[in-house]
Structures are given as structure tokens and as C-alpha cells.
Amino acid sequence: VLEISMQDRLLGALAEAASDGAFCLLPEQRDQLTEQHAGSQAHMLRLERMLVGVAEAFGDAGIDFRVLKGASLAHLVYSDPAWRNAADVDLLIPSDRFDAAVRIATDQLGGEQLIPQLRPGFDREFGKESLVRIGKFELDLHRTFVTGPFGLTIDLDELFRQRTEITIGDRQLFGLSAGHRFLHACYDTALGDYPVRLGSVRDLLLCRTQLDVDFDQIVAMARHWRGVAVVQRAAQLVIDTAGPDAGADFAELAALDVSRSQAWLLRSYLTPARSYSRPLASLAVISGCRARWRYARAIFAPSPAYLRSRGWTERSHLRRSLRRLARRG
Amino acid sequence: VVERFAADVLVERSSAALWRRLLDGVLVLAPEMPEPLRFSTPGEVLWAMLDQPCTFAELVDAWSVLYEISERTARAVIEPVFVAWCDGGAVVAARRSPYM
């Protein structure tokens, strides 16, 4: 049980259940859980300390940002932050400040960008995130919620028009609004990991309890973002995973009609060749010939620095892509 | 402790201290601490008491009543935890007590 809880990011849930007496443990089992939980929370505190330092540096540079996932959900959605753990710090950065944020994280905070951009300028225009290692910890600077076509149709400016205050130590930071947080949890559940992690389903169930807008507004936002298929899939996964009783609230969303085009885009996330099918599907949602060309060039002919970081050559990259896609076909 | 936090000096948790409740105590990471410090259940009770400003003497008094032990024993139990928190910046002097 402990192993499953760690794989599915449910260590906090197990600790909460043990603390409440909802899950009975033998003394030695409780000791084992206590140690694992303490270790995960020590990691969380170290991450939060890094977050406070990053927030200060970004604040000095006038970079607005939103705290995502672990640190945000722990403080805003969970009854006690100790019941949520995380591996890294995730921040959402406005596209036009993305390069500046990466520069601060690397130059000022001593971080190392783990994977170079596909081509210069790609991350701020099309990318999902840039991973920066600062000391022993990972800082994920997100431009959007997910990679691939559904990440490219989100109205990113809208995410910065609203916010929720989070207090971490003596700093006031900001997370997404409750509605956007719910939608982000839908994107994470539906598209984040395949198969879905139970921890993501738990996050979504808890985000539902904090939701301050009705589902009509959520569906309207999802339509605006061309992400109805994402919300529908997330709701169905909640029902399938948590059962019809716990997931009863999600029946309305699971019954949403999904257009054929969105169903096709969704399939690009659910195939073993998704690291190649998602970029191809992305071409269908990018507006403008020039933008499409920039995207395609980056995908098919990445920069030498990017290829080197993956241990690939131009030829091996092309061969690998074609092989994977052919296997998918 | 007696020198730094005399009977009329109020102390409280530092607002900069990060902390988590554990299954068997509390974990605290303050700005001057290189690593989080873990304290078992008595530490958690002490940390909860420090949510509001109080004097060290009040902590000792409350502790001795709570656990039905002498003030001398209570002081001996509390002092090392308290010193570790003060040294790490997790507990700081508040304002002077208006009642003293």
C-alpha cells in the first residue's frame, strides 16, 4: 500500500487516513509511514524555501506568476498542507516574460536548464515548460498547462486576470482562481500521465469542493479554450477511478458532447507514439502559416544544442520519429 | 534562554518559518536553519502554543500543568527544543508584555 501510494502520489492521503483513524495500521506499519511522510514533507519545506527565493527574484524583476500544482494545492485545496506532497515547484509564467524568468532562474539563482529549447524562441511561443535545476531541486517554469494541441489553445492571458492569495512563510504569493484551478486539475488528470495517477484524481475531486463557480461557467471556459474533450475525459476518469458515488458530481461533465476534431486531438495524447503525434496534432491548431512553419521547423530540425542534450543527431532524430509514427499507424 | 528571553519577553513563531504537522510531531524550517528540524509530539504541542505570543515562563507553566509535572522538569524538557527554534530563527521575540 505504501509503495502504491508513493507511485500514485498519495502518500499524503495515506498519512491523512492513518491520522484520522480511517486506515488502521500495525505499529510497525505506522512507523514506516511516519518516516516516509516526514521525508516527503521535509522535501516540501525545502521546495517551499526555494519557492520563496524564486518569488523574491521574480518580484524584483516585475514578473507576475502563478503557483501551480503541489505548493498551491497543498495550501489552497487540502485540509492540511501536510496531506499533499510534490516532487518540484511549478510556476506559470506569462509568455512575454518567459525568457526573462528562465534567465533569472539560471543566471541569478544559479540554476541549470535541463533541456535546451528545440530552437531559440520556441519555448515562449509554443512550449509547455522549461525545467531548471537549482541545487538539488527542480523548478518547472510553465508557459501553459500541457504539451501538445490542448496546451496551445488555452487563453493564457485569462489565467493572469484572476488570482487566489497563498501565504507561504511571510510571503504572499498567488495561485490560479478556483475555476482555473479546477480546469488545470482537469488537464492534469486527462492529459498529464497515461495511465492517470490516482493523486491527480484526488486533486480534481478536492478542487471540485473548492469551486466557486457553477459547471456552466467551467464548460463555457472549456469551450473558449477548445478543451471540452479534456474536461469530459477528466470527468469520466474521476467516475471510473473513484466510483459513481464519489464521482457523482462529475456526471454532468462526463456527459458533455465532444466534437470529432477535439476527439481526434485527444487521441494524439493516448498513443504510445504521443511524443511525436502530439506535435503533429499541434500543427492543426496553430494559426498562421509563418507560426506553423516555425513550429514545424523546430520539431523536424531542432537546434544542435537540443539534439546534443538528448544524445541524438539530426538523422537519428528523423529516423526515430518516422519509426515511432509508422509503428503507431 | 533566561538571558535572551526573560520573564517579560514575549516570544512567538517567526512568520518566515515554514512548518508541517507530521504523524508524530512537527517539522520546522526557518530562514537560518540549513535543514528542517523534526520534533516529536511534545514539540508539536509547544509549536501550537507559540501560535500566540507568550513568555517562556508561561510556556513552562502551561507545560507543567498539561503534563502534570514540576516546572523544573517542564523547563528541562522544553528548553532544548526552544533553544533550537530560537537559534534557527523559528521563534522570535515579539513585543514586550503589556502586563508586566
Boltz contact constraints between the chains, C-beta under 6 A:
constraints:
  - contact:
      token1: [A, 15]
      token2: [B, 23]
      max_distance: 6.0
  - contact:
      token1: [A, 19]
      token2: [B, 23]
      max_distance: 6.0
  - contact:
      token1: [A, 34]
      token2: [B, 23]
      max_distance: 6.0
  - contact:
      token1: [A, 34]
      token2: [B, 24]
      max_distance: 6.0
  - contact:
      token1: [A, 37]
      token2: [B, 23]
      max_distance: 6.0
  - contact:
      token1: [A, 38]
      token2: [B, 22]
      max_distance: 6.0
  - contact:
      token1: [A, 41]
      token2: [B, 20]
      max_distance: 6.0
  - contact:
      token1: [A, 41]
      token2: [B, 27]
      max_distance: 6.0
  - contact:
      token1: [A, 42]
      token2: [B, 36]
      max_distance: 6.0
  - contact:
      token1: [A, 45]
      token2: [B, 18]
      max_distance: 6.0
  - contact:
      token1: [A, 45]
      token2: [B, 29]
      max_distance: 6.0
  - contact:
      token1: [A, 45]
      token2: [B, 36]
      max_distance: 6.0
  - contact:
      token1: [A, 48]
      token2: [B, 18]
      max_distance: 6.0
  - contact:
      token1: [A, 82]
      token2: [B, 20]
      max_distance: 6.0
  - contact:
      token1: [A, 82]
      token2: [B, 21]
      max_distance: 6.0
  - contact:
      token1: [A, 169]
      token2: [B, 16]
      max_distance: 6.0
  - contact:
      token1: [A, 169]
      token2: [B, 18]
      max_distance: 6.0
  - contact:
      token1: [A, 170]
      token2: [B, 15]
      max_distance: 6.0
  - contact:
      token1: [A, 170]
      token2: [B, 16]
      max_distance: 6.0
